[in-house]
Amino acid sequence: MVLYYEASVAASLETAVQDFLQHLQEIRQVSPHTLRAYARDLDQLLHNLREDDRVPPPRQVRTVRLRLHLGRLADTGLGPASLARHLSTMRSFFRWMEQRGLLDQNPASTLRGPRQTRRLPRYLEEAEVEKLLSAPENADPEGLRDRAILECLYSTGCRVSELVALDEPHLDLRRGLVLLQGKGRKERYGMLGGPALSALKDYLASKNLRQLDRQPLFLNRFGTRLSDRSVRRILVRCLQRAGIHRACSPHTFRHSFATHLLRRGADLRTVQELLGHASLGSTQIYTHVSLERLRQLYLQAHPLA
């Protein structure tokens, strides 16, 4: 059943974009990061559809124009993964307009994205993780916070967006659990091991002593919620202290978490639950990492390899 637009029909594609972003924020409640990504993609779409300083109305947008838009993006050097994201944004946007009677049919529905090669995720070896977790200075409040952040990332395998969204009530230190809110507002529990629990208790004691805001878990030097960008800066600083000179992001901890669990015998379904993946297919990439490690050990150990 077609759901017709409740307000007046959008007069322009620009208006439809703003209404769609508002829908994402208020109805679907996507994360701020996701909302910014949609806004950037749709802004580029409007730019490439504009002719003679005019954007065509929704019903005049044709599939060939969208295909040309993807071609222009490819010419700027965007890779297959980025192009696939742009295509997904267009499909969602035009499907939303179709459901509200702004379009007779979705012009993006027949578009096909570029073939993607799945790259093996980058991860740290266990010895590197140990060096990195020891990098923060425990003598000052900032060091206590940084160690708690790194321990929490590695112990739970959470996304950086999930980490910075944590509030103190999300912690259950008695049971060693933390409530994480993942993509699509889906909740799951993350596991806190001994080192993570110890680091969090030390950090919370420091917060309490300084009478800081008890709602957001991780705070910046101004006493407000830490951003994902700040976590990346903290990680870069700790990498330098640990003497690890290769690319590493907060997501590398997530890859390392999954890889190390599988390497030590965890089954794929368990890792899927801990990562908060909607489908097993998203988790299966880590089996390739483990198989590559097995191959390396085989080549080192087998006499006829």
C-alpha positions in Angstrom: 0.0 0.0 0.0 1.4 3.4 -0.9 1.8 5.8 2.0 1.1 9.2 0.7 2.9 12.3 1.9 1.2 13.6 5.0 2.2 17.2 4.4 2.0 19.0 1.1 3.9 17.3 -1.7 7.5 18.3 -1.8 8.0 21.1 -4.3 11.6 20.2 -5.0 14.2 17.5 -4.7 16.0 19.7 -2.2 12.9 19.8 0.1 12.5 16.0 -0.2 16.2 15.5 0.9 15.6 17.6 4.0 12.4 15.8 4.8 14.1 12.4 4.3 17.0 13.4 6.6 14.5 14.5 9.2 12.7 11.1 8.9 16.1 9.3 9.4 16.8 11.4 12.5 13.3 11.4 14.2 11.6 8.2 13.0 14.4 5.8 12.3 16.7 7.4 14.9 19.9 6.7 13.0 23.2 7.6 14.7 24.7 11.1 14.1 27.5 9.5 12.1 25.0 7.7 9.8 23.0 10.9 9.4 26.1 12.9 8.3 27.0 10.2 5.7 23.5 10.3 4.2 23.6 14.1 4.1 27.0 14.1 2.3 25.9 11.5 -0.2 22.6 13.3 -1.0 24.4 16.7 -1.3 26.7 15.2 -3.9 23.7 13.8 -5.7 21.9 17.2 -5.9 25.2 18.7 -7.1 25.5 16.3 -10.0 21.9 16.4 -10.9 21.9 20.2 -11.1 21.8 21.7 -14.6 21.6 25.4 -15.5 21.5 26.0 -11.7 18.4 24.0 -11.4 17.7 20.6 -9.8 14.9 18.5 -11.6 11.7 17.8 -9.6 11.5 14.3 -8.2 9.3 12.8 -11.0 11.8 13.9 -13.7 14.8 12.1 -12.2 15.7 9.2 -14.6 17.8 6.1 -14.0 20.3 7.3 -16.7 20.9 10.4 -14.7 21.7 8.4 -11.6 24.0 6.2 -13.5 25.9 9.3 -14.8 26.1 10.5 -11.2 27.8 7.2 -10.1 30.1 7.5 -13.1 31.2 11.0 -12.0 31.9 9.8 -8.5 34.0 6.9 -9.9 36.0 9.5 -12.0 36.9 11.3 -8.8 38.7 8.1 -7.6 36.1 6.6 -5.2 36.5 2.9 -4.7 33.9 0.2 -5.0 32.9 0.3 -1.3 32.3 4.0 -1.4 30.3 3.8 -4.6 28.2 1.0 -3.1 27.4 3.2 -0.2 26.3 6.0 -2.5 24.1 3.6 -4.4 22.6 2.3 -1.1 21.8 5.9 -0.1 20.1 6.6 -3.4 18.0 3.5 -3.2 16.9 4.3 0.3 16.0 7.9 -0.6 14.1 7.2 -3.7 12.3 4.2 -2.1 11.2 6.6 0.7 9.8 9.0 -1.9 8.1 6.2 -3.8 6.3 5.1 -0.6 5.1 8.6 0.0 3.6 9.1 -3.5 6.3 11.5 -4.7 7.4 9.0 -7.4 5.6 6.5 -9.5 8.6 4.2 -9.4 12.1 4.1 -7.9 14.6 5.2 -10.5 17.5 3.7 -8.5 15.9 0.2 -8.1 17.5 -1.2 -11.3 21.0 0.2 -10.7 23.8 -2.3 -10.1 26.8 -1.4 -8.0 30.4 -2.3 -8.8 31.8 -5.7 -7.9 33.5 -5.5 -4.6 36.5 -7.5 -3.5 36.4 -8.3 0.2 39.6 -7.3 1.8 40.9 -9.2 4.9 40.5 -6.9 7.9 43.6 -5.5 9.5 44.2 -6.7 13.1 46.9 -6.6 15.8 48.7 -9.6 17.0 48.1 -10.5 20.7 51.6 -9.2 21.7 50.9 -5.9 20.0 47.6 -5.5 21.8 49.3 -6.2 25.2 51.9 -3.4 24.4 49.2 -1.0 23.4 47.1 -1.7 26.5 50.2 -0.9 28.6 50.9 2.4 26.8 48.6 4.8 28.8 50.1 6.4 31.9 48.2 5.3 35.0 49.6 8.2 37.1 47.1 10.8 36.0 43.3 10.9 35.3 43.8 11.2 31.6 45.9 8.0 31.5 43.3 6.1 33.6 40.6 7.2 31.1 42.7 6.1 28.1 43.5 2.7 29.6 39.8 2.2 30.4 38.9 3.1 26.8 41.4 0.7 25.2 40.6 -2.1 27.6 36.9 -1.6 26.9 37.4 -1.6 23.1 39.3 -4.9 23.2 37.3 -6.7 25.8 33.9 -6.0 24.2 34.8 -5.7 20.5 32.4 -2.7 20.3 32.4 -0.1 17.7 33.8 3.3 18.6 30.3 4.9 18.1 29.0 2.4 20.7 31.9 3.2 23.1 31.4 7.0 23.1 27.6 6.6 23.6 28.1 4.7 26.9 26.6 6.1 30.1 27.7 5.0 33.6 24.3 3.2 34.1 25.1 0.9 31.2 27.9 -0.7 33.2 27.2 -3.8 35.4 30.6 -4.2 37.1 29.3 -6.9 39.4 28.4 -9.2 36.5 31.1 -7.9 34.2 28.7 -6.7 31.5 28.1 -3.5 29.6 25.0 -2.6 27.6 25.9 -1.6 24.1 23.5 0.1 21.6 24.5 -0.9 18.1 23.2 -0.1 14.6 19.5 0.4 14.3 19.3 0.9 18.1 19.7 -2.8 18.6 21.0 -3.6 22.1 23.4 -6.3 23.2 25.6 -7.1 26.1 29.4 -6.8 25.9 31.7 -8.9 28.1 34.1 -7.1 30.5 37.2 -9.2 31.3 39.3 -8.8 34.5 41.7 -6.1 33.0 38.8 -4.1 31.6 36.9 -4.2 34.9 40.0 -3.1 36.8 40.7 -0.2 34.4 37.0 0.9 34.6 36.9 0.8 38.4 40.1 2.9 38.6 38.7 5.4 36.1 35.3 5.7 37.8 37.0 6.2 41.1 39.0 9.1 39.5 35.8 10.6 38.1 34.1 10.4 41.4 37.0 12.0 43.2 37.0 14.9 40.8 33.1 15.2 41.0 32.7 14.9 37.2 29.4 14.3 35.3 28.3 10.8 36.3 26.1 10.3 33.2 28.4 10.0 30.1 31.0 7.3 30.8 34.0 8.8 29.0 34.6 12.5 29.2 37.0 14.9 27.5 39.2 17.5 29.3 36.2 19.9 29.3 34.1 17.5 31.2 31.7 16.7 28.3 31.1 13.4 26.4 34.1 12.2 24.4 33.8 12.1 20.6 34.8 9.3 18.3 37.4 11.6 16.8 39.0 12.1 20.2 39.2 8.3 20.7 41.1 8.1 17.5 43.5 10.8 18.7 44.0 8.9 22.0 44.8 5.7 20.0 47.4 7.5 17.8 49.1 8.8 21.0 49.1 5.3 22.6 50.4 3.7 19.4 53.4 6.1 19.4 54.1 5.3 23.1 53.9 1.6 22.4 56.2 1.9 19.4 53.7 0.4 16.9 54.3 2.0 13.6 51.5 0.8 11.4 47.9 1.9 10.5 45.5 1.2 13.4 42.1 2.6 14.2 39.5 1.9 16.9 37.9 -0.6 14.5 41.2 -2.5 14.4 40.5 -3.4 18.0 37.2 -4.9 16.8 38.9 -6.9 14.1 41.6 -8.0 16.6 38.9 -9.0 19.1 37.1 -11.3 16.6 40.3 -12.7 15.1 41.7 -13.7 18.5 38.5 -15.3 19.7 38.3 -17.4 16.5 42.0 -18.3 16.7 41.5 -19.5 20.3 38.5 -21.7 19.4 35.4 -19.6 19.7 32.6 -20.6 17.2 31.4 -18.2 14.5 27.9 -17.8 16.0 29.3 -16.7 19.3 31.5 -14.1 17.7 28.5 -12.9 15.6 26.5 -12.3 18.8 29.4 -10.5 20.5 30.0 -8.3 17.5 26.3 -7.5 17.0 26.3 -8.5 13.4 22.8 -8.9 11.9 23.9 -11.8 9.6 26.5 -14.5 9.8 27.8 -13.4 6.5 29.3 -10.2 8.0 31.2 -12.3 10.5 32.5 -14.9 8.1 35.3 -12.6 6.8 37.2 -13.4 10.0 37.3 -17.1 9.1 39.5 -16.1 6.2 41.9 -14.4 8.6 42.1 -17.5 10.7 42.6 -19.7 7.7 45.4 -17.4 6.5 47.1 -17.8 9.9 46.7 -21.5 9.8 48.3 -21.5 6.3 51.3 -19.6 7.7 51.7 -22.0 10.5 51.3 -24.9 8.1 54.0 -23.6 5.8 56.4 -23.1 8.7 55.8 -26.5 10.3 55.0 -29.0 7.5 58.2 -30.7 6.2 56.9 -30.8 2.6 55.1 -27.5 2.5 
